[in-house]
Amino acid sequence: MSVELESEPAPTRTGWRAVRARLVARPTLNLAYRIGVAVVGVAVLMIGILSIPYPGPGWAIVFAGLGILATEFAWARRTLYWLRDKYRRGMAWYSARGPAMRVSAAVATFALVLATLWILGTIGLVGGWIGVEWQWLRSPLKW
């Protein structure tokens, strides 16, 4: 007399995991999906990197871009963990330096923003709107 043990059924995937499992089963769609994730992730990452020096959510955008990439790529997951650790250490170091460091960092950030606006011609453009046509306000790039 043999007794058959019923094995538990494999857990069924629902929601996004089910969609992702169906994509993995079709190599062409899987490749297209991974390319799409790469394009979107790199675009968000680049926007984040460009916005780091400016007031606002630059680092949050960088982490979002890496998070998008990390859903599909192991190198991005490792980079995200490494960068998050470095960011936390850097912010702890920065916070421990006191008010003089914060003021100097704020002044440096302000100077960087002004320099970028000047190079891109924004300051000269706004000056023209209010009737100030000084030569030194114009961008050195000669738009």
Buried (B, 14 or more C-beta within 10 A) or exposed (E): EEEEEEEEEEEEEEEEEEEBEEBEEEEEEBEEBBEEBBEEBBEBBEBBBEBEEEEEEBBEBBBBBBBBBBEBBEEBBEBBEEBEEEEEEEEEEEEEEEEEEEEEEEEEEEEEEEEBBBEEBBBBBEBBEEEEEEEEBBBEEEE
